[in-house]
């Protein structure tokens, strides 16, 4: 199930990149994950209005990613996408094995 990987982005120095955004650098910690685009009606409407996709990221319960973190998809079908985590992790399977995070794409 965990066919991709994600890494936490740590804020870079207080300098802006060429587009006016802050620079981030990936941490050395990478977590196995499954990254999927949320295709619910609300998410599709949000995407139409903002041009940002909503993602669900599934991780092992040992991963320590908190609300407000920016993560980079390091491998898998969405490699290079940066997701801003909007909701605290939830026990998706009900067994404490896998956690689900929701977030929006950073463009």
C-alpha positions, 0 to 999 in steps of 0.5 A: 500500500505504501508505494511512495515516500514523503519528506518533511520540509523545514523552513529555509533561511529568511530569504525569498526565492525568485517567485517571492515565496520562502525557500524550503529544504527537505529534511533527512527524514523520509517516510513511506507513504501512499499519496492520493488526490481527494476526489470528493465533490467538495475537493473538486469544487475547491480545486476549481476555485483555487487551482489547488488539489487536495491530497490524502497522505497515508503513513505508518503510525510511527510518522511524526508529521503535525498539522501545519507542516509542509511535506514534499512527495519524494517518490511515487506518482506525485513526485515533487508536489508540496502539500501543506497539512491542514488537519491532524492525523487520523487513525484511518484503519481503526487499528492504530497502524496507518494514519491519514493526513489531509492537505492542499497543494502548495503552488 
